[in-house]
Amino acid sequence: MLPSECCSDVISKLPVKLLVLAQTPPPHHGQSIMVESLVNGLSKVAPEIELHHVNLSLSRQSTDIGRWQPGKLLSAWRSTNTAIRTARSHDCDALYYVPAPGKRIALWRDLLILHRLRPVVPKLILHWHASGLGTWLQNSATPLERKLAHATLDRADLSIVLGNALHQDCQIFQPRQTTIIPNGIADPFLGRTPPVRLPRKSTDPINLLFLGSGSEAKGLFRAIDALASTPKAVTLTFAGQFASPIDAERFTATQNRWGARLSHVGFVSGSAKRNLLAKSDLLIFPTTYANEAFPLVLLEALAADLPILTTPWRAIPEMKPPGSKRWTFIADDDISLGPTILQLVAESADIGLHRQHFLDHYTLPAHLRRISQTLAGVLS
């Protein structure tokens, strides 16, 4: 073997070094959960990738998300300093970053961070966990913001989007490569008996579940309004944190009207969430959140084989199992959801289909394998 061939073989076996600058929980939301899954799980499926994580800890609780706070600027500056030191000390090959949705404050955060980091790390990987920046830049940004955004975000080596419906929004930044990789979550019933959804009697009580951030945009109050067109045996449980103090106050006022038919159990995880998914009869999630992309709560409902009532918003239609009769989309002009809810809960033709669709497409190991294969192609 020639010396040059020997050296080439050694180099090819060296680990690829990936710098991840992104927030992990708390607070718990889709983006931070998926980043945590990547940080904790990538090395198990791709040991050739040496991952170095710097936590971009800007929000401490759900009400901080997307809001300007002076301390966030200092935190972003410190995290970027740490990321620069990490990149240089480990000679990182690529930066993994989750860019802003269509929000001015978040965009300026990215401009600050990436302006300093892109010259330090050879390659840039953008994982678009939220949507709307491209459209926002075209419709709402100032000329200066558009110019700086393109200077900072254009020509990434890889853009990862979560669904076909989200692909076009990031193409204005002209990434060198774009790939679609849906989210995946750990099976909440792995190693346990999943819920058995038996045909229901018309007299059985019905437990509706709203899971996620409590706000008007996410659909919490539309879900509550649906109680008005359902029998008194129908109850709604909200599991999650409020997006703002105003949402919390509004919920309290609404709860006084509905009494025992409406409850709030706060943030749940682990066995508490598993039990809630198992005892519920339908997930209602009428989101119109502007930056929605690929909500994890729908994957959790699929894993629990729950019927689903949601909106045809962003990439959500791509998540529906083909031919499912236990998944219905809410139209904008739907005022009374009661008949639809009762029909979905009573449907028994597709029992088992939702969970099988989850197992076939949205498990965390499968998601991480797709991520590792894509990264290998870019970083090799």
N, C-alpha and C positions, 0 to 999 in steps of 0.2 A: 504494500500500500504506500502511495506517495505521501509525503508529509502534508501537503495541502489537503489531500483527501481525508487524512486522519483528523486534521484540525476542523474540517467541515463537519465531520461526523460528531465531534465533541460539541461544536456549537449548536448543532441541530437538537442535541439532547438537553441543552441548558433550559431551565424553566423560563417561561414567559412571565414577566412581572407586571401585574395589573394594579394600578392605583384606583381605589374606589373612594370617591368623595361624595357621600350621600348620607342622609339621615336614617337611622334605625329607631325603633320605638324606645321611649315614648315621644310623642303621642302615637297611638295605634290608628293607622289608616292604611289604605291599600298600598300606597307608595312605600311607606316606611316598612311595612310588613314584607313586601317583595324584596326590598334591599336587604333586610335581615336574612331572608331566605337565601339570597345570593351569597352574602358574606359567610353564612354558616354552612352552606351546602355545596358551593362550587368545587371546593377542593376534593370532595368525596367522589365527584364524577369526572373531574379534570385535575388530577394531581400535578400535571405538567404546568398548570397556571399558578403562579405564586401571587396570592392576593394580599394587598396591603390596604386596610380600610382606615379612613379618617372620617369620623362621625361629624357630619355637617349639622350640628345640633342647634337649630334656630328656633324651633317651637317646643315648648315644654308641655303644653296641653292643647286640646283640640281647639279651644277658643283663640289660640295664638296663630293658627294656620292662616296664611294669606294676609295678615295684618301687620302694618308698620309698627315696629317698636325699636327705639334707639339701640337697645342692647343687641338686636339682631345684626346690626352693622358691625359691631365689635366682635361678635361671635363669628361672623363670616370672615372677617379679616384674620382672626386668630386661626380658624380652621384652615384657611388658605395658606397661612404661614407654615402650619404643621404639614399640610399636603406638599408644599414645595420642598421642605426638608426631607420628607419621606421619599418623594420622587428622586431627589438627588442622591440621598444616601443609599437607596436600593437600586438606582439606575432603572427606574420603571420604564416599561416599553409603551404603555398606553394609560390614558385616563378614562375612567368610566364615570359618567355624570348624568344626573336626571335633570333635564332642562325645565324651565318655567312653563306653566300654562299661560293662557292669555291674561296675565295680570301685570300691571306696570311695576309694582314693587318687586315681584319675583324676577321680572326681566332684568331690572337694574342690579339685583343681587348677582345674577348670572354674568352680566357684563363686568362687574367688579372681579368676580372670581376667575372667570375664564380668560380675561385679559391678562391676568398674572400667570395663569397656569399653562395655557396652551404653548407658550414658548419653551416651557420646561420639560414637557413630556411629548415624545414624538407623534403619538397617535391619539385621536379623540374618538370615544364611543359615547353616543348619546342614546339613552334609553327613555323613550317618551311615555312616561307613566300617566301623564295628564295631557289633555288635548286643548287646542284652540289658539296656540301662540301664532301660528301662521296667519290665520284669519284675523286675529286681533291686530297684528302688525299692519296688515293691509287696510283695515277699516278704522282703527282707533289710535294707532301710534303716531307720534310726531315724526317728521322727516329725520330728525337727529336720531331718534330711537330706532327707526328702520335701518339707518346707515350703520349704527353701532352694532345692532343685532346681527346684521349680515357679516360685518367684519369679525364678529366674535364666534358665531355659530356656523357659518358657511363651511362647506367642504369637510365635514366630519368624515372620518374613515369608515364609520358605521353608524347608521341610525336604526334602532330597534323600535318598531311600533307594535301595538298589541292587537290590531285588527285591520282588515281591509278598509273599513270606513275611516280610519285614522291616518291612512297612508299619505293622502294628498296634502294634509295640513303641514307636514314637516318638509315637503319636497321643495318649498321655496328656498330652503337653505342648501340645496344641491349637494346632498351627501354623496360620497363616492360609492357607497353601497347601502341599500336599505333591505331589511328583512322583517317579516311579520312573525312574531312569536307570542302567542297568547299567554296570559298569566296561568300559573298553576299553583295549587295549594296543597299542603299536607292533608291527607285524608283524615278528617276528624274521627272516623270510625275504623281506622286501621287497627287490626287485631281485636276488634270488638264487633258485636252483632249490630249491623246497621238497622235503622228503623224499619219496621214492617208496616206498610201502608195498606190496611185492609179496606174493602168497600165499606162506606159509611151509611148509616141510617139517617133519614131526614130529620129525626128528632135529636141526633147527637149534637152536643155543643161544639162550636167551631172556634179554634184558637188561631187568630191571625198574628203574624210576626212582622214587625218592621225592624230591620237590623242595619245599623250604620249610623252616620252622622245625622243628628236631629236638626233639620232645617226645612224651610219652605222649598228650596231648590231641590233637595234630595227627595222630597215628596212626603215627609212625615205628616204634614197637616192635611194633605189630600187623602192619605191613608186613614187618618182619624175621621175625616168627613164621610168616608165610606160606611162608617158604622150607622149613619142615619138611615141608610137604605137596606139594612140587614136586620134579621130578627134579634131579639134581646139575648138570645143564647150565643151570639157572636161577640167575642172579646178581642182586643188588640193589645199586644205587648210590644213596647218599644225597648229595644236593647241597644244601648249606645250612649254616646255623650252628645250634648247639645253643641251646635256650631257657634252659638253666641248666647250671652245672657238674655237677649231679647227673645230668642227662641225658647229658652227655659221658662221665661215668664209667660209667654204665650201658651206653652204646654200646660203649665199649672192652671191657668185660667180655663183651658179646655177640659182638663181633667176634672175640674169641679162639676162640669156638666155631665160627664159620662160616668163618673163614679167607678164602680168595680169593673166596668167594661173596658176601661183603659188603665194600663199600668206601665210604669217605667222601672226597669230593673238595673239601669246603668250599664257600664261597660262589662261585658262577660267574656270569658275565655276558658279554654280547657274543658273540664267536665261540665261546668255550668253552661257554656255555650252548646256543648254536645247534647245535654239534656233538654235545653230549650228548643233546639232544632228537632229533636226527636218527638217532643210532645206537641209541637205546633202542627197546624193543618195546612197552612198556606203562607208563603212569603209574599208580602205586598210591598213593592218598591217602585213607586211612580216617580222616578227621578227625571228632572230636566236640568240638572246641575250643569252649568256652562262648561266646566272643565272635566266632566265625566269622561271616562275612557272605557274601562273594562272592569266593572265592579266585582270585587272578590265576594261580596255577599251573595251574588247569584251562583258562584261556584260552590259556596257552602250549602246553599239550598239544593243544588243539584246533587251534591254528595249525600245529603239527607233524604233524597228522593221526594222533596217537597214540591207540590204544585206552586207555580210562580205567576204572579200578576205584576207586570212591569211595563215600561214604555219602550217604544222602538227608537232608542236614543243612542247616538254614537255607535259603538261596536256591539251593543247589546243584542241586536237581532242575530249576529253571528254566533252567539252563545246558545241559541235555542236548539234543542235536539230536533232533527228533522222529523216532521210528522207528529210532534208531541201534541196531545190534546189537553195536557195539564199545564200548559204554558200559554198565556194570553197577553197580548199587548193592549195597553190602554190608549185609546184615541184621545186627541185633545178635547173633543166635544163630549166625551163620556162624563155625564154628571152623576148618574146613579150606577155605582159599581156593585150593588148588592146582588143582582141576579147573576152577574159574571162570577162573583166570589162563590156563591152557592153551587153553581155549575162546575167550577173547577174542583172544588172540594169533593163533590159527589162523583166525579169522573174516575172510573176504575180501569179503563182500557189500557192505560199506559203505566200502570204500577210497575216500578222497577226500571223504567226507561231512563229517567233522569239520572239515577245513580250510575247506570251503566255508561251513559254518555260522559259523565264526569270521569269514570275510571278509564275510558278510552282516550280522553283528550286533555284533561286538566289536572292530572296529578303533579305534585311537585317534582318527583324524580324525572318525569318526562320533560317538564319545563326546563329543568337545569341541564339536561342532556342537550336540548335544542340550543340553549344559551352557550354551552361549552363548545359545541360543534361550530357554531357561528363565530365565536371568538377565536377559535383555533384557525379558521380560514382567514381571518383578518390579521391576526398577530403573528402568524407563522412567517 
